[in-house]
Amino acid sequence: MVTIAWTVPGPDELVELYRSVGWSAYTRDRDLLVAAVAGSHGVVTAREDGVLVGLDRTVSDGATILYVQDVLVHPDHQRTGVGRALLGEVRHRYAHVRQTVLLTDDEPGQRAFYESLGFVEAHDVAPDPLRSFVLLR
């Protein structure tokens, strides 16, 4: 059984989870990853038998904007409802926040997943489409 809780994982299990999904941009600098997660507005985790199997972290002002920075689920637990449970917990906690934003890879499966949760691509927002801009370094 998977348990969902608002906790910050330890450094070793954090790095292992990010490594398991191939997010090497995060795992190259362990200290930076640990600092980023510790500095997040909220971190919700999924554990099975005490083992970290998923994580969602947010950046927010707590009132008007919520940015979902990371949603990751260990490959052995993908397509089991863990990601949906993590985002459900985030949406519940931040239900009062008007705008929730996230960026993700351009992969059809991810688009379908986020759309199934009510997210809409910025250019598809109705009645007035939005634009999204990103600057990566």
SULSULBEL-V748010 format. One record per helix or strand of 2 or more residues. SS is the DSSP state (H for helix, E for strand). FROM is the first residue (numbers start at 1). TO is the last residue. If there is no record, write none. Layout:
SS & FROM & TO
SS & FROM & TO
This chain:
E & 2 & 5
H & 11 & 20
H & 24 & 27
H & 30 & 38
E & 42 & 48
E & 51 & 60
E & 65 & 73
H & 75 & 77
H & 82 & 93
E & 99 & 102
H & 108 & 116
H & 122 & 124
